[in-house]
Amino acid sequence: MKNVIEIRGLSKDYEKGFWKKKKIRALDGLDLDVAPGQIYGFLGGNGAGKTTTIKILMGLIFPSGGTAKILGKDISDVEVHSRIGYCPENPYFYDYLKATELMDYFGQLFGLEASKRKKVSEDLLARVGLEEKDWTKQLRKFSKGMLQRVGIAQSLVNDPELVVLDEPMSGLDPVGRREIRELIAGLRQAGKTVFMSSHILSDIEALCDNVAILRSGTLVATGRLEELLASEDGDRAFEISANGVKAAELISIPEAISGAVVTEKPSGASIQVFGDENIGTVLTEIKKAGGNVVSVQPVRQSLEELFVKETTDS
C-alpha cells in the first residue's frame, strides 16, 4: 500500500436558501496523498474545508464529486472503519456515562474481550493525562479539556493504523497540549499514521512531517514542512550570530556583500546574508573585529507567515 489516504478531485456542494436552488462549494477538486508512518497537518482558515474533508473521509457526509480511499479501500467500504481512529473537533458523548464505561462501550464495538477492554481503557486514559480519580466520574461533570482527552483516548481503543484528529488540542491547557503532543509523536514512532487539523500552528510545526493548506475549499500548498518553510531563495539566506563585537565594528560586511544586514544585539551582533558562498567572508570579518561566532543558521519563514500568505488576499 503506497498511501494511507488517496484523494482525487474531491468536491462538496451545500445547498442554500429556502428553495435549495443556490449551491455553496465547500470543497473544490481536492487532490491529496498521505503516505504511511507520518504525521500530516491539514491547515486552513475557518470555512476552508478541513472539517468537510474529514467528515467525508469518515463517511459522515457524502461528496458531490471525486473519490477517496483509506488504507487502499474506497471510503464507502465500512470494513475499513475497524482500522481507523477518529476524534472530532467537539466530541460529544452521553452525559451520564463514566469515562471507563465509555471506553468499555467502544471496546465492545470493536469486539475486544472484557479483560482486554479494561486494560486498554485504563492504559489509554492514563496516556491522555486524565487523572485516575476522574475515570469514574460522569462525563457531564467534565470540562471541555477533559472531554477532549477522553475523545482522543476512544480514538485509540482499537489500536488503529490511521488516526484522524480534528483540532485535537481544542480546550486543552498548556500542560495538556504538551501531553497530547507527546502522545501523537509516540503514535508515529509506533508506525501509525496521523492526519490532523489544528489552528495551533506551533503544534503543527513541532509535530508534522508534511502539511497541506486549504483556502476556500482549494488546495493552495502542500509538501514537506521544512521545504515549505524554506525562504523563497531556496534556503539560501543565513543568519550568523556573534558576540564580543558591536555592529558598528562590522560595517565592512555590508560594504563587501550586497544585501547583507548587520543588527546590534545585547551581547553582540547578528548578520544576515544571502548565499552560502558569503558565509566565509562574514566569519573572517567577525574574527578580524575580535568577535566570536556563536551560530550560523539558515533563515526560514515561520509556519504562521506561510499560513497567512497562503490563506489571505495579497
C-alpha positions in Angstrom: 0.0 0.0 0.0 1.6 3.2 -1.2 -0.6 5.8 0.6 -2.8 5.6 3.6 -5.1 8.3 2.2 -5.7 9.0 -1.5 -8.0 11.8 -2.6 -8.7 12.7 -6.2 -10.9 15.5 -7.3 -12.9 15.6 -4.1 -15.7 18.2 -4.1 -18.6 19.1 -1.8 -21.5 21.4 -2.5 -24.0 22.6 0.1 -27.5 23.8 -0.9 -28.5 27.1 0.4 -31.8 29.0 0.7 -35.4 28.0 1.3 -35.8 26.5 -2.2 -32.3 24.9 -2.1 -31.5 26.5 -5.5 -28.2 28.1 -4.6 -25.1 25.9 -4.0 -22.1 26.8 -1.9 -18.9 24.9 -2.9 -17.1 24.0 0.4 -14.5 21.7 -1.3 -13.3 22.1 -4.9 -11.4 19.4 -6.6 -9.1 18.4 -3.8 -6.2 16.0 -4.6 -4.1 14.7 -1.7 -1.9 11.8 -0.8 -0.8 10.8 2.7 2.0 8.3 3.0 2.1 5.8 5.9 4.1 6.4 9.1 3.9 10.2 9.3 2.0 13.0 11.0 0.2 15.0 8.3 -1.0 18.5 9.1 -4.2 19.7 7.4 -4.5 23.5 7.7 -6.7 26.3 6.6 -8.8 29.2 7.9 -12.3 29.0 9.2 -14.6 27.6 6.4 -11.6 26.4 4.3 -13.0 22.9 4.0 -10.9 21.0 6.6 -13.7 19.5 8.6 -15.8 18.9 5.5 -12.9 16.8 4.1 -12.5 14.9 7.3 -16.2 14.2 7.6 -16.2 12.8 4.0 -13.3 10.6 4.8 -15.1 9.3 7.9 -18.3 8.6 6.0 -20.3 11.2 7.9 -21.3 13.2 4.8 -21.1 12.3 1.1 -19.0 14.1 -1.5 -20.6 15.8 -4.5 -17.8 14.6 -6.7 -14.4 12.8 -6.8 -13.1 9.8 -5.0 -11.2 9.0 -1.8 -9.5 5.9 -0.5 -8.3 5.0 3.0 -5.8 2.1 3.5 -6.3 1.2 -0.1 -10.1 0.8 0.2 -12.9 3.2 -1.0 -14.3 5.3 1.8 -17.7 3.6 1.1 -16.3 0.3 2.4 -17.4 0.3 6.1 -15.0 -2.6 6.9 -12.1 -0.2 6.8 -13.6 1.7 9.8 -12.2 -1.0 12.2 -8.7 0.1 11.2 -9.3 3.9 11.8 -9.4 6.0 14.9 -11.3 9.3 14.9 -11.7 12.2 17.3 -14.0 15.1 16.0 -13.4 18.7 16.9 -16.1 18.8 19.6 -16.5 15.2 20.8 -20.0 14.6 22.3 -20.8 11.6 24.5 -23.8 10.5 26.6 -23.6 12.7 29.7 -24.3 10.1 32.3 -21.7 7.6 31.2 -18.4 7.4 33.2 -15.1 7.6 31.4 -14.4 3.9 32.0 -17.9 3.0 30.8 -17.5 5.0 27.6 -14.1 3.3 26.9 -15.7 -0.1 27.6 -18.5 0.7 25.2 -16.1 1.5 22.4 -14.1 -1.6 23.2 -17.2 -3.7 22.8 -17.9 -2.1 19.4 -14.5 -3.3 18.2 -15.0 -6.8 19.6 -12.5 -6.6 22.4 -12.8 -9.2 25.2 -13.7 -7.9 28.7 -10.3 -8.4 30.3 -8.6 -6.6 27.4 -11.1 -3.8 27.3 -10.4 -3.0 31.0 -6.6 -2.9 30.4 -6.8 -0.9 27.2 -9.2 1.6 28.8 -7.0 2.2 31.8 -3.8 2.4 29.7 -5.4 5.0 27.3 -7.0 7.1 30.0 -3.6 7.3 31.7 -1.8 8.1 28.4 -4.1 11.1 27.6 -3.4 12.5 31.1 -6.8 12.0 32.7 -6.4 11.7 36.4 -7.4 8.3 37.8 -9.9 9.9 40.3 -11.8 11.2 37.2 -12.1 7.8 35.5 -15.3 7.0 37.4 -16.9 10.5 37.1 -19.9 11.0 34.8 -18.9 12.8 31.6 -21.4 15.7 32.3 -19.1 16.8 35.1 -16.1 17.0 32.8 -14.6 20.2 31.5 -14.1 20.7 27.7 -10.4 19.8 28.1 -11.2 16.6 30.0 -13.8 15.6 27.3 -11.1 16.2 24.7 -8.8 13.8 26.5 -11.5 11.1 26.6 -12.2 11.7 22.9 -8.6 11.1 22.0 -8.5 8.0 24.2 -11.5 6.5 22.5 -10.0 7.1 19.1 -7.1 4.7 20.0 -9.1 1.9 21.6 -8.9 -0.3 18.5 -5.1 0.2 18.0 -5.8 1.9 14.6 -3.4 2.1 11.7 -4.7 5.6 10.8 -5.7 8.2 13.5 -7.7 11.2 12.3 -7.8 14.1 14.7 -9.8 17.3 14.1 -8.5 20.1 16.3 -7.1 17.7 18.9 -5.7 20.5 21.1 -9.1 22.3 21.5 -9.8 23.1 25.1 -6.5 21.8 26.5 -4.3 23.9 28.8 -0.5 24.1 28.1 0.2 21.0 30.1 -2.5 19.1 28.3 -1.2 20.2 24.9 2.3 19.0 25.8 1.0 15.6 26.9 -1.1 15.2 23.7 1.8 16.3 21.5 3.9 13.6 23.1 1.2 11.0 22.6 0.8 12.0 18.9 4.6 11.8 18.4 4.6 8.4 20.0 2.0 7.2 17.5 4.4 8.0 14.7 7.2 6.1 16.5 4.8 3.1 16.7 4.4 3.2 12.9 0.9 4.8 12.9 -0.2 7.5 10.5 -1.8 10.6 12.0 -3.9 13.0 9.9 -4.7 16.1 12.0 -6.1 19.6 11.6 -5.3 22.3 14.0 -5.4 26.1 14.4 -2.5 25.9 16.8 0.4 26.3 14.3 3.1 25.8 16.8 1.9 22.3 17.4 1.8 21.6 13.7 5.3 22.9 13.3 6.5 20.8 16.2 4.9 17.6 15.1 4.2 17.3 11.4 6.3 15.9 8.6 4.1 17.1 5.8 1.3 19.7 5.6 -1.5 20.7 3.2 -3.1 24.2 3.3 -6.6 24.8 2.1 -8.1 28.1 1.1 -11.8 28.4 0.2 -12.0 24.7 -0.5 -9.0 24.7 -2.8 -5.5 23.3 -2.0 -3.0 26.1 -2.2 0.1 24.5 -0.8 1.4 21.0 0.1 4.7 19.3 0.8 7.3 18.6 3.4 7.2 21.2 6.2 10.9 22.2 6.0 10.6 22.7 2.3 7.5 24.9 2.5 9.2 26.9 5.3 12.4 27.5 3.3 13.0 31.0 2.1 11.9 31.9 -1.4 15.6 31.9 -2.4 15.8 28.2 -1.8 17.0 28.3 1.8 20.0 30.5 0.8 19.5 33.1 3.5 21.7 32.7 6.6 21.8 34.4 10.0 25.2 34.5 11.7 25.3 35.4 15.4 28.4 36.8 17.1 29.3 38.1 20.5 32.2 40.2 21.7 31.7 42.6 18.8 29.4 45.6 18.0 27.5 46.1 14.8 29.4 49.3 14.1 32.7 47.3 14.0 31.3 45.1 11.2 30.4 47.9 8.8 32.8 46.3 6.3 30.4 43.3 5.8 27.5 45.2 4.1 30.1 47.2 2.1 31.6 43.9 0.8 28.4 41.8 0.4 25.4 43.1 -1.4 22.2 42.7 0.7 23.9 41.9 3.9 22.3 43.3 7.1 24.1 43.8 10.4 21.9 44.2 13.5 23.0 45.2 17.0 22.2 42.6 19.7 22.6 42.9 23.5 25.6 40.5 23.6 27.0 41.3 20.1 25.6 41.4 16.6 23.5 39.4 14.1 24.4 39.3 10.4 22.0 38.1 7.7 23.4 37.3 4.2 22.2 35.5 1.1 24.3 32.8 -0.4 26.4 30.3 1.4 29.4 31.5 -0.5 29.3 34.6 1.6 29.5 32.9 5.0 33.3 32.6 4.9 33.6 36.3 4.3 31.4 37.1 7.3 33.3 34.7 9.6 36.6 36.3 8.5 35.3 39.9 9.3 34.0 38.8 12.7 37.4 37.3 13.6 39.2 40.5 12.4 37.0 42.6 14.6 37.8 40.4 17.6 34.4 38.7 17.9 33.4 35.1 18.3 30.9 33.2 16.1 28.0 31.8 18.2 25.9 30.2 15.4 25.2 30.0 11.7 21.6 29.1 10.8 19.6 29.0 7.6 16.7 31.5 7.7 13.2 30.3 7.0 9.8 31.8 7.3 7.6 30.7 10.2 4.6 28.5 9.6 2.4 31.4 10.7 3.9 33.6 7.9 3.3 30.8 5.4 -0.2 30.3 6.6 -1.1 34.0 6.4 0.4 34.3 3.0 -1.4 31.3 1.6 -4.8 31.9 3.2 -5.3 35.7 2.8 -5.6 38.0 -0.1 -2.3 39.6 -1.0 
